Amino acid sequence: MSGDHLPIGRRVAYLRVRRRLSQQTFADRLGKSKSWVDKVERGVRSLERVSTIRDIAAVLRVDAAALLGRDAQPVDATRRAEGVVRIRAALSTYAMALGPSAAGRDVLPTDRLARQVEHAWTTFQHARYPQVVDLLPRLLVDVQRAHVQDSGAGRTALVETYRLTASVLVKLNESSLAWLAADRAMSAATGERTLVAAAAVQLGQVLRASSRARSVMQAAACRIVGDDSAGGTPQRLSLCGSLSIQAALMAARSGDDRAAGTLLDEAAEMAARVGDGHDHHRTAFGPTAVELARVAAAVDLGNGHDAIVLHETATTREGWRWLPVEHRAAHLLDAARAYLQTDDAANAARVLVWADRIAPAEVRYRPAARDVVAQAARARDAPTTITELAGTLGVV
C-alpha cells in the first residue's frame, strides 16, 4: 500500500484483494450488497459511521487505525515524547547544586528572563502546547542558572517556570514528572507566602486524585489570605479562591459532594469580589472560572445532567470570552464527558469539535482528550464530525 494518503475506499480495495476476497464474498461477510462495496472502493460512497469502519476492519483482519491509514505513530505523539525527554533532562541538571560556577557566563539578565517566562506562559494559555514543550527545556536551564547566580532576583522566574512545567506535564499525562516540577516550585518558593500559594495551585492540579492533598490546598489558602479575609487584595483572593477550587475538585474526585459544594461556594464568594476578566498569578480566577469548576466537579461526581445545565449557562456568561483559550478548551472536554455520561453523543461531538476549532492542541496533543474523542466516536449515533476527527487523530 502506497501510504497514509490513499483514500479509504482504495485502501479497502487493496486490503480486500490482499485477503483474496472477491467483492461478493466481502459484501456477504459485511451483510452489504456487492454494489455497495464497489461504490465504497471507487469513492462514490463515503464511509461515515464508525461502526461500519470497525466492521470492515474486522472482516479484513486489520486495526481500524490501519484501515484509516494511521498505522504509524502520529508525528504529534513522537514530538510529544521527544519533548518530554528533553524536559526531563532539563529538570535533572540540578544547576543549583553545583554552586555559582554552574551558572557560567551566559546567564540572562533578570528583565530578559522575565520576558521569556511571560512569553512561555502566554503561549501555554493560547493552548500552543507543542511550542511550549519546545521552549521549556532551554527556559528551565536559564532560570536555574539565574537562580544559582542570584537566588533572590531569580526566584520568581524559577517558581513560575516550574509552575508552567507542571501545568504542561499535567496536560501530557506525565504525572510523575509533573509532580517533580510542582514539588520543585514549592521548594523554590519556600519563605515567600505568595509564591508558595501560587506553586500550590499547580501542586493541586498534579495531586487532584489524592484526597489527602486537600488539606494542603486549604492550608495554603488560609496562609495567603491570612486573618484579613474580608480585606484581601484581588491578587490574594485569586490565589485563595484557586486553591479552594483545587481542594473542591479533590473532594469531588473522592466522592465527597458536600465538601466540594462548600469549597466551591467559598470560592464563589471570593470570585464575586475579584470579578471576571483578570488573570492574577496566572489563575484566570473569577466568577466564570468557579462555574466551570462546578461543571468539572459534577462530572467527577457522575452528575452529568447537572454538569450540562451548569455548562450551558456558564458558556453564555460575559466572562467566558475573557478566559484564556486553554481554560475554555479544557472546560469543553469536561462538557463532552458530561454529555457522554448522559448518552448524548451528538452534543459531546459538538463541544469536542468546538474545542478543536479554538485550541487544536488541547484535543490533538492531550492523551486524555484523545480518549474522550475515541469514546464519543464509538457511540452508536456518533455524527460524521466526530468520526472524521477520530479518524484524523487515529483513535477509532
TORKOL-4160 file (C-alpha; in steps of 0.2 Angstrom, whole numbers, padded with zeros to 4 digits, m for minus):
396
<pt num="1" X="0000" Y="0000" Z="0000"/>
<pt num="2" X="0007" Y="0017" Z="m0005"/>
<pt num="3" X="0004" Y="0026" Z="0011"/>
<pt num="4" X="m0007" Y="0036" Z="0023"/>
<pt num="5" X="m0013" Y="0047" Z="0009"/>
<pt num="6" X="m0023" Y="0034" Z="0000"/>
<pt num="7" X="m0042" Y="0037" Z="0000"/>
<pt num="8" X="m0050" Y="0025" Z="0012"/>
<pt num="9" X="m0060" Y="0016" Z="m0002"/>
<pt num="10" X="m0044" Y="0012" Z="m0011"/>
<pt num="11" X="m0037" Y="0006" Z="0005"/>
<pt num="12" X="m0052" Y="m0006" Z="0007"/>
<pt num="13" X="m0050" Y="m0012" Z="m0010"/>
<pt num="14" X="m0031" Y="m0015" Z="m0008"/>
<pt num="15" X="m0034" Y="m0025" Z="0009"/>
<pt num="16" X="m0048" Y="m0035" Z="0001"/>
<pt num="17" X="m0038" Y="m0041" Z="m0013"/>
<pt num="18" X="m0023" Y="m0045" Z="m0001"/>
<pt num="19" X="m0035" Y="m0056" Z="0009"/>
<pt num="20" X="m0040" Y="m0064" Z="m0008"/>
<pt num="21" X="m0059" Y="m0059" Z="m0006"/>
<pt num="22" X="m0070" Y="m0056" Z="m0020"/>
<pt num="23" X="m0081" Y="m0041" Z="m0019"/>
<pt num="24" X="m0096" Y="m0053" Z="m0017"/>
<pt num="25" X="m0088" Y="m0063" Z="m0003"/>
<pt num="26" X="m0083" Y="m0047" Z="0005"/>
<pt num="27" X="m0100" Y="m0040" Z="0004"/>
<pt num="28" X="m0108" Y="m0056" Z="0010"/>
<pt num="29" X="m0097" Y="m0055" Z="0026"/>
<pt num="30" X="m0102" Y="m0037" Z="0029"/>
<pt num="31" X="m0120" Y="m0040" Z="0026"/>
<pt num="32" X="m0120" Y="m0027" Z="0011"/>
<pt num="33" X="m0123" Y="m0028" Z="m0007"/>
<pt num="34" X="m0109" Y="m0030" Z="m0020"/>
<pt num="35" X="m0114" Y="m0014" Z="m0027"/>
<pt num="36" X="m0111" Y="m0005" Z="m0010"/>
<pt num="37" X="m0094" Y="m0012" Z="m0009"/>
<pt num="38" X="m0090" Y="m0007" Z="m0027"/>
<pt num="39" X="m0096" Y="0011" Z="m0023"/>
<pt num="40" X="m0085" Y="0012" Z="m0007"/>
<pt num="41" X="m0070" Y="0006" Z="m0016"/>
<pt num="42" X="m0072" Y="0018" Z="m0030"/>
<pt num="43" X="m0075" Y="0033" Z="m0018"/>
<pt num="44" X="m0093" Y="0035" Z="m0024"/>
<pt num="45" X="m0100" Y="0031" Z="m0007"/>
<pt num="46" X="m0091" Y="0038" Z="0009"/>
<pt num="47" X="m0088" Y="0029" Z="0025"/>
<pt num="48" X="m0095" Y="0040" Z="0038"/>
<pt num="49" X="m0101" Y="0028" Z="0053"/>
<pt num="50" X="m0088" Y="0022" Z="0065"/>
<pt num="51" X="m0097" Y="0005" Z="0067"/>
<pt num="52" X="m0096" Y="0002" Z="0048"/>
<pt num="53" X="m0077" Y="0006" Z="0048"/>
<pt num="54" X="m0075" Y="m0006" Z="0063"/>
<pt num="55" X="m0085" Y="m0020" Z="0054"/>
<pt num="56" X="m0074" Y="m0018" Z="0038"/>
<pt num="57" X="m0058" Y="m0019" Z="0048"/>
<pt num="58" X="m0064" Y="m0034" Z="0057"/>
<pt num="59" X="m0068" Y="m0043" Z="0041"/>
<pt num="60" X="m0051" Y="m0038" Z="0033"/>
<pt num="61" X="m0042" Y="m0043" Z="0050"/>
<pt num="62" X="m0034" Y="m0026" Z="0052"/>
<pt num="63" X="m0035" Y="m0012" Z="0065"/>
<pt num="64" X="m0047" Y="0002" Z="0062"/>
<pt num="65" X="m0032" Y="0014" Z="0063"/>
<pt num="66" X="m0023" Y="0004" Z="0049"/>
<pt num="67" X="m0039" Y="0005" Z="0038"/>
<pt num="68" X="m0039" Y="0024" Z="0041"/>
<pt num="69" X="m0020" Y="0025" Z="0036"/>
<pt num="70" X="m0015" Y="0028" Z="0054"/>
<pt num="71" X="m0004" Y="0013" Z="0057"/>
<pt num="72" X="0012" Y="0023" Z="0060"/>
<pt num="73" X="0014" Y="0033" Z="0077"/>
<pt num="74" X="0007" Y="0050" Z="0074"/>
<pt num="75" X="0020" Y="0064" Z="0072"/>
<pt num="76" X="0012" Y="0073" Z="0086"/>
<pt num="77" X="0015" Y="0058" Z="0098"/>
<pt num="78" X="0033" Y="0057" Z="0093"/>
<pt num="79" X="0036" Y="0075" Z="0095"/>
<pt num="80" X="0027" Y="0075" Z="0112"/>
<pt num="81" X="0038" Y="0060" Z="0118"/>
<pt num="82" X="0054" Y="0068" Z="0112"/>
<pt num="83" X="0049" Y="0085" Z="0121"/>
<pt num="84" X="0046" Y="0076" Z="0137"/>
<pt num="85" X="0063" Y="0068" Z="0137"/>
<pt num="86" X="0071" Y="0085" Z="0134"/>
<pt num="87" X="0061" Y="0092" Z="0149"/>
<pt num="88" X="0066" Y="0078" Z="0160"/>
<pt num="89" X="0084" Y="0081" Z="0156"/>
<pt num="90" X="0082" Y="0099" Z="0160"/>
<pt num="91" X="0074" Y="0095" Z="0176"/>
<pt num="92" X="0089" Y="0083" Z="0180"/>
<pt num="93" X="0103" Y="0096" Z="0178"/>
<pt num="94" X="0102" Y="0102" Z="0196"/>
<pt num="95" X="0112" Y="0118" Z="0192"/>
<pt num="96" X="0109" Y="0125" Z="0209"/>
<pt num="97" X="0118" Y="0110" Z="0217"/>
<pt num="98" X="0134" Y="0114" Z="0208"/>
<pt num="99" X="0137" Y="0131" Z="0215"/>
<pt num="100" X="0139" Y="0148" Z="0207"/>
<pt num="101" X="0152" Y="0141" Z="0194"/>
<pt num="102" X="0137" Y="0131" Z="0186"/>
<pt num="103" X="0129" Y="0147" Z="0181"/>
<pt num="104" X="0143" Y="0151" Z="0168"/>
<pt num="105" X="0144" Y="0167" Z="0158"/>
<pt num="106" X="0128" Y="0166" Z="0148"/>
<pt num="107" X="0116" Y="0170" Z="0162"/>
<pt num="108" X="0102" Y="0180" Z="0156"/>
<pt num="109" X="0098" Y="0197" Z="0164"/>
<pt num="110" X="0083" Y="0197" Z="0175"/>
<pt num="111" X="0072" Y="0208" Z="0164"/>
<pt num="112" X="0075" Y="0197" Z="0149"/>
<pt num="113" X="0072" Y="0181" Z="0158"/>
<pt num="114" X="0055" Y="0188" Z="0165"/>
<pt num="115" X="0050" Y="0192" Z="0147"/>
<pt num="116" X="0054" Y="0174" Z="0142"/>
<pt num="117" X="0044" Y="0167" Z="0156"/>
<pt num="118" X="0030" Y="0178" Z="0152"/>
<pt num="119" X="0031" Y="0173" Z="0133"/>
<pt num="120" X="0030" Y="0155" Z="0138"/>
<pt num="121" X="0015" Y="0157" Z="0149"/>
<pt num="122" X="0006" Y="0166" Z="0136"/>
<pt num="123" X="0010" Y="0153" Z="0123"/>
<pt num="124" X="0003" Y="0140" Z="0136"/>
<pt num="125" X="m0013" Y="0150" Z="0139"/>
<pt num="126" X="m0016" Y="0150" Z="0120"/>
<pt num="127" X="m0015" Y="0131" Z="0121"/>
<pt num="128" X="0000" Y="0130" Z="0109"/>
<pt num="129" X="0007" Y="0115" Z="0119"/>
<pt num="130" X="0020" Y="0109" Z="0106"/>
<pt num="131" X="0028" Y="0126" Z="0106"/>
<pt num="132" X="0028" Y="0127" Z="0125"/>
<pt num="133" X="0036" Y="0110" Z="0125"/>
<pt num="134" X="0050" Y="0116" Z="0113"/>
<pt num="135" X="0053" Y="0132" Z="0124"/>
<pt num="136" X="0053" Y="0124" Z="0141"/>
<pt num="137" X="0070" Y="0114" Z="0141"/>
<pt num="138" X="0080" Y="0129" Z="0137"/>
<pt num="139" X="0070" Y="0140" Z="0149"/>
<pt num="140" X="0072" Y="0128" Z="0163"/>
<pt num="141" X="0091" Y="0129" Z="0161"/>
<pt num="142" X="0091" Y="0148" Z="0160"/>
<pt num="143" X="0080" Y="0150" Z="0176"/>
<pt num="144" X="0090" Y="0138" Z="0186"/>
<pt num="145" X="0107" Y="0146" Z="0181"/>
<pt num="146" X="0100" Y="0163" Z="0185"/>
<pt num="147" X="0094" Y="0157" Z="0202"/>
<pt num="148" X="0112" Y="0150" Z="0206"/>
<pt num="149" X="0119" Y="0167" Z="0202"/>
<pt num="150" X="0106" Y="0177" Z="0212"/>
<pt num="151" X="0094" Y="0167" Z="0222"/>
<pt num="152" X="0084" Y="0182" Z="0226"/>
<pt num="153" X="0082" Y="0190" Z="0209"/>
<pt num="154" X="0080" Y="0173" Z="0201"/>
<pt num="155" X="0067" Y="0166" Z="0212"/>
<pt num="156" X="0051" Y="0172" Z="0204"/>
<pt num="157" X="0056" Y="0166" Z="0187"/>
<pt num="158" X="0062" Y="0149" Z="0194"/>
<pt num="159" X="0045" Y="0146" Z="0203"/>
<pt num="160" X="0035" Y="0152" Z="0188"/>
<pt num="161" X="0044" Y="0141" Z="0176"/>
<pt num="162" X="0042" Y="0126" Z="0187"/>
<pt num="163" X="0023" Y="0130" Z="0189"/>
<pt num="164" X="0022" Y="0131" Z="0170"/>
<pt num="165" X="0031" Y="0115" Z="0168"/>
<pt num="166" X="0020" Y="0106" Z="0180"/>
<pt num="167" X="0004" Y="0113" Z="0170"/>
<pt num="168" X="0011" Y="0107" Z="0154"/>
<pt num="169" X="0016" Y="0090" Z="0160"/>
<pt num="170" X="m0002" Y="0088" Z="0168"/>
<pt num="171" X="m0009" Y="0091" Z="0150"/>
<pt num="172" X="0003" Y="0077" Z="0143"/>
<pt num="173" X="m0002" Y="0065" Z="0157"/>
<pt num="174" X="0016" Y="0064" Z="0163"/>
<pt num="175" X="0010" Y="0064" Z="0182"/>
<pt num="176" X="0027" Y="0059" Z="0190"/>
<pt num="177" X="0037" Y="0072" Z="0181"/>
<pt num="178" X="0023" Y="0085" Z="0184"/>
<pt num="179" X="0024" Y="0081" Z="0202"/>
<pt num="180" X="0043" Y="0084" Z="0202"/>
<pt num="181" X="0041" Y="0101" Z="0194"/>
<pt num="182" X="0027" Y="0106" Z="0206"/>
<pt num="183" X="0037" Y="0100" Z="0221"/>
<pt num="184" X="0052" Y="0110" Z="0214"/>
<pt num="185" X="0041" Y="0125" Z="0213"/>
<pt num="186" X="0035" Y="0123" Z="0231"/>
<pt num="187" X="0053" Y="0121" Z="0237"/>
<pt num="188" X="0059" Y="0136" Z="0227"/>
<pt num="189" X="0045" Y="0147" Z="0234"/>
<pt num="190" X="0048" Y="0142" Z="0252"/>
<pt num="191" X="0049" Y="0158" Z="0263"/>
<pt num="192" X="0038" Y="0169" Z="0251"/>
<pt num="193" X="0020" Y="0166" Z="0255"/>
<pt num="194" X="0013" Y="0172" Z="0239"/>
<pt num="195" X="0025" Y="0161" Z="0229"/>
<pt num="196" X="0021" Y="0146" Z="0239"/>
<pt num="197" X="0002" Y="0149" Z="0236"/>
<pt num="198" X="0005" Y="0151" Z="0218"/>
<pt num="199" X="0015" Y="0135" Z="0217"/>
<pt num="200" X="0002" Y="0126" Z="0227"/>
<pt num="201" X="m0011" Y="0129" Z="0213"/>
<pt num="202" X="0000" Y="0118" Z="0201"/>
<pt num="203" X="0003" Y="0105" Z="0216"/>
<pt num="204" X="m0016" Y="0104" Z="0217"/>
<pt num="205" X="m0018" Y="0100" Z="0198"/>
<pt num="206" X="m0005" Y="0086" Z="0200"/>
<pt num="207" X="m0012" Y="0079" Z="0216"/>
<pt num="208" X="m0030" Y="0080" Z="0211"/>
<pt num="209" X="m0033" Y="0062" Z="0213"/>
<pt num="210" X="m0026" Y="0062" Z="0231"/>
<pt num="211" X="m0039" Y="0067" Z="0244"/>
<pt num="212" X="m0025" Y="0069" Z="0257"/>
<pt num="213" X="m0018" Y="0084" Z="0247"/>
<pt num="214" X="m0035" Y="0093" Z="0250"/>
<pt num="215" X="m0028" Y="0099" Z="0267"/>
<pt num="216" X="m0013" Y="0106" Z="0259"/>
<pt num="217" X="m0023" Y="0117" Z="0247"/>
<pt num="218" X="m0034" Y="0123" Z="0261"/>
<pt num="219" X="m0019" Y="0127" Z="0272"/>
<pt num="220" X="m0011" Y="0136" Z="0258"/>
<pt num="221" X="m0027" Y="0146" Z="0255"/>
<pt num="222" X="m0028" Y="0151" Z="0273"/>
<pt num="223" X="m0010" Y="0157" Z="0274"/>
<pt num="224" X="m0011" Y="0168" Z="0258"/>
<pt num="225" X="m0026" Y="0177" Z="0264"/>
<pt num="226" X="m0022" Y="0177" Z="0282"/>
<pt num="227" X="m0033" Y="0184" Z="0296"/>
<pt num="228" X="m0039" Y="0198" Z="0285"/>
<pt num="229" X="m0050" Y="0188" Z="0273"/>
<pt num="230" X="m0063" Y="0202" Z="0271"/>
<pt num="231" X="m0050" Y="0214" Z="0265"/>
<pt num="232" X="m0039" Y="0203" Z="0254"/>
<pt num="233" X="m0032" Y="0210" Z="0238"/>
<pt num="234" X="m0039" Y="0203" Z="0222"/>
<pt num="235" X="m0022" Y="0195" Z="0219"/>
<pt num="236" X="m0023" Y="0186" Z="0236"/>
<pt num="237" X="m0041" Y="0182" Z="0234"/>
<pt num="238" X="m0037" Y="0175" Z="0216"/>
<pt num="239" X="m0024" Y="0163" Z="0224"/>
<pt num="240" X="m0035" Y="0158" Z="0239"/>
<pt num="241" X="m0050" Y="0155" Z="0228"/>
<pt num="242" X="m0040" Y="0145" Z="0215"/>
<pt num="243" X="m0033" Y="0134" Z="0230"/>
<pt num="244" X="m0051" Y="0132" Z="0236"/>
<pt num="245" X="m0056" Y="0126" Z="0218"/>
<pt num="246" X="m0042" Y="0113" Z="0218"/>
<pt num="247" X="m0047" Y="0107" Z="0235"/>
<pt num="248" X="m0065" Y="0106" Z="0229"/>
<pt num="249" X="m0060" Y="0096" Z="0214"/>
<pt num="250" X="m0050" Y="0084" Z="0225"/>
<pt num="251" X="m0066" Y="0082" Z="0236"/>
<pt num="252" X="m0076" Y="0078" Z="0220"/>
<pt num="253" X="m0064" Y="0066" Z="0214"/>
<pt num="254" X="m0065" Y="0056" Z="0231"/>
<pt num="255" X="m0084" Y="0057" Z="0230"/>
<pt num="256" X="m0087" Y="0070" Z="0244"/>
<pt num="257" X="m0100" Y="0081" Z="0236"/>
<pt num="258" X="m0104" Y="0090" Z="0252"/>
<pt num="259" X="m0086" Y="0096" Z="0254"/>
<pt num="260" X="m0084" Y="0100" Z="0235"/>
<pt num="261" X="m0100" Y="0111" Z="0236"/>
<pt num="262" X="m0095" Y="0120" Z="0252"/>
<pt num="263" X="m0077" Y="0124" Z="0245"/>
<pt num="264" X="m0084" Y="0130" Z="0228"/>
<pt num="265" X="m0097" Y="0141" Z="0237"/>
<pt num="266" X="m0082" Y="0149" Z="0247"/>
<pt num="267" X="m0073" Y="0151" Z="0230"/>
<pt num="268" X="m0088" Y="0160" Z="0223"/>
<pt num="269" X="m0089" Y="0172" Z="0237"/>
<pt num="270" X="m0071" Y="0177" Z="0234"/>
<pt num="271" X="m0073" Y="0177" Z="0215"/>
<pt num="272" X="m0088" Y="0189" Z="0216"/>
<pt num="273" X="m0075" Y="0202" Z="0224"/>
<pt num="274" X="m0062" Y="0199" Z="0211"/>
<pt num="275" X="m0073" Y="0199" Z="0196"/>
<pt num="276" X="m0071" Y="0192" Z="0178"/>
<pt num="277" X="m0058" Y="0197" Z="0166"/>
<pt num="278" X="m0042" Y="0196" Z="0177"/>
<pt num="279" X="m0028" Y="0183" Z="0177"/>
<pt num="280" X="m0019" Y="0187" Z="0194"/>
<pt num="281" X="m0005" Y="0175" Z="0196"/>
<pt num="282" X="m0010" Y="0165" Z="0180"/>
<pt num="283" X="m0026" Y="0159" Z="0188"/>
<pt num="284" X="m0039" Y="0167" Z="0177"/>
<pt num="285" X="m0049" Y="0166" Z="0194"/>
<pt num="286" X="m0066" Y="0174" Z="0194"/>
<pt num="287" X="m0085" Y="0170" Z="0194"/>
<pt num="288" X="m0085" Y="0161" Z="0177"/>
<pt num="289" X="m0070" Y="0151" Z="0182"/>
<pt num="290" X="m0079" Y="0145" Z="0198"/>
<pt num="291" X="m0094" Y="0140" Z="0187"/>
<pt num="292" X="m0083" Y="0130" Z="0176"/>
<pt num="293" X="m0076" Y="0121" Z="0191"/>
<pt num="294" X="m0093" Y="0117" Z="0196"/>
<pt num="295" X="m0095" Y="0108" Z="0180"/>
<pt num="296" X="m0079" Y="0098" Z="0182"/>
<pt num="297" X="m0084" Y="0093" Z="0200"/>
<pt num="298" X="m0101" Y="0087" Z="0194"/>
<pt num="299" X="m0093" Y="0077" Z="0180"/>
<pt num="300" X="m0081" Y="0069" Z="0193"/>
<pt num="301" X="m0096" Y="0065" Z="0204"/>
<pt num="302" X="m0105" Y="0057" Z="0190"/>
<pt num="303" X="m0119" Y="0070" Z="0189"/>
<pt num="304" X="m0119" Y="0073" Z="0170"/>
<pt num="305" X="m0136" Y="0081" Z="0169"/>
<pt num="306" X="m0131" Y="0094" Z="0182"/>
<pt num="307" X="m0115" Y="0097" Z="0174"/>
<pt num="308" X="m0123" Y="0100" Z="0157"/>
<pt num="309" X="m0135" Y="0113" Z="0165"/>
<pt num="310" X="m0121" Y="0122" Z="0173"/>
<pt num="311" X="m0110" Y="0121" Z="0157"/>
<pt num="312" X="m0124" Y="0128" Z="0146"/>
<pt num="313" X="m0126" Y="0143" Z="0157"/>
<pt num="314" X="m0108" Y="0146" Z="0160"/>
<pt num="315" X="m0103" Y="0147" Z="0142"/>
<pt num="316" X="m0116" Y="0161" Z="0139"/>
<pt num="317" X="m0108" Y="0172" Z="0153"/>
<pt num="318" X="m0098" Y="0188" Z="0148"/>
<pt num="319" X="m0083" Y="0181" Z="0157"/>
<pt num="320" X="m0082" Y="0166" Z="0146"/>
<pt num="321" X="m0074" Y="0175" Z="0132"/>
<pt num="322" X="m0061" Y="0183" Z="0144"/>
<pt num="323" X="m0054" Y="0166" Z="0150"/>
<pt num="324" X="m0038" Y="0160" Z="0142"/>
<pt num="325" X="m0041" Y="0149" Z="0127"/>
<pt num="326" X="m0033" Y="0134" Z="0136"/>
<pt num="327" X="m0045" Y="0136" Z="0150"/>
<pt num="328" X="m0060" Y="0137" Z="0139"/>
<pt num="329" X="m0054" Y="0122" Z="0129"/>
<pt num="330" X="m0051" Y="0111" Z="0144"/>
<pt num="331" X="m0068" Y="0115" Z="0150"/>
<pt num="332" X="m0076" Y="0109" Z="0134"/>
<pt num="333" X="m0068" Y="0092" Z="0137"/>
<pt num="334" X="m0077" Y="0092" Z="0154"/>
<pt num="335" X="m0093" Y="0096" Z="0145"/>
<pt num="336" X="m0090" Y="0082" Z="0132"/>
<pt num="337" X="m0088" Y="0070" Z="0147"/>
<pt num="338" X="m0104" Y="0076" Z="0154"/>
<pt num="339" X="m0114" Y="0074" Z="0138"/>
<pt num="340" X="m0106" Y="0056" Z="0136"/>
<pt num="341" X="m0112" Y="0052" Z="0154"/>
<pt num="342" X="m0130" Y="0056" Z="0148"/>
<pt num="343" X="m0128" Y="0046" Z="0131"/>
<pt num="344" X="m0129" Y="0062" Z="0121"/>
<pt num="345" X="m0115" Y="0058" Z="0108"/>
<pt num="346" X="m0121" Y="0072" Z="0096"/>
<pt num="347" X="m0118" Y="0086" Z="0109"/>
<pt num="348" X="m0102" Y="0078" Z="0115"/>
<pt num="349" X="m0096" Y="0079" Z="0097"/>
<pt num="350" X="m0102" Y="0097" Z="0095"/>
<pt num="351" X="m0091" Y="0103" Z="0110"/>
<pt num="352" X="m0076" Y="0092" Z="0105"/>
<pt num="353" X="m0076" Y="0100" Z="0088"/>
<pt num="354" X="m0078" Y="0117" Z="0096"/>
<pt num="355" X="m0063" Y="0114" Z="0107"/>
<pt num="356" X="m0053" Y="0108" Z="0092"/>
<pt num="357" X="m0058" Y="0124" Z="0082"/>
<pt num="358" X="m0052" Y="0136" Z="0096"/>
<pt num="359" X="m0037" Y="0126" Z="0103"/>
<pt num="360" X="m0032" Y="0111" Z="0091"/>
<pt num="361" X="m0018" Y="0106" Z="0103"/>
<pt num="362" X="m0030" Y="0103" Z="0118"/>
<pt num="363" X="m0038" Y="0090" Z="0108"/>
<pt num="364" X="m0024" Y="0083" Z="0097"/>
<pt num="365" X="m0010" Y="0084" Z="0109"/>
<pt num="366" X="m0018" Y="0078" Z="0126"/>
<pt num="367" X="m0019" Y="0060" Z="0129"/>
<pt num="368" X="m0035" Y="0062" Z="0140"/>
<pt num="369" X="m0043" Y="0072" Z="0126"/>
<pt num="370" X="m0040" Y="0059" Z="0113"/>
<pt num="371" X="m0048" Y="0046" Z="0124"/>
<pt num="372" X="m0064" Y="0057" Z="0125"/>
<pt num="373" X="m0064" Y="0059" Z="0106"/>
<pt num="374" X="m0062" Y="0040" Z="0104"/>
<pt num="375" X="m0077" Y="0037" Z="0117"/>
<pt num="376" X="m0088" Y="0049" Z="0108"/>
<pt num="377" X="m0084" Y="0041" Z="0091"/>
<pt num="378" X="m0088" Y="0024" Z="0097"/>
<pt num="379" X="m0106" Y="0029" Z="0101"/>
<pt num="380" X="m0119" Y="0021" Z="0090"/>
<pt num="381" X="m0126" Y="0038" Z="0085"/>
<pt num="382" X="m0109" Y="0046" Z="0083"/>
<pt num="383" X="m0111" Y="0060" Z="0070"/>
<pt num="384" X="m0099" Y="0062" Z="0055"/>
<pt num="385" X="m0090" Y="0077" Z="0063"/>
<pt num="386" X="m0083" Y="0066" Z="0077"/>
<pt num="387" X="m0080" Y="0051" Z="0066"/>
<pt num="388" X="m0069" Y="0062" Z="0055"/>
<pt num="389" X="m0060" Y="0070" Z="0070"/>
<pt num="390" X="m0057" Y="0052" Z="0077"/>
<pt num="391" X="m0050" Y="0047" Z="0060"/>
<pt num="392" X="m0038" Y="0062" Z="0059"/>
<pt num="393" X="m0032" Y="0058" Z="0077"/>
<pt num="394" X="m0031" Y="0039" Z="0073"/>
<pt num="395" X="m0041" Y="0034" Z="0088"/>
<pt num="396" X="m0055" Y="0025" Z="0080"/>
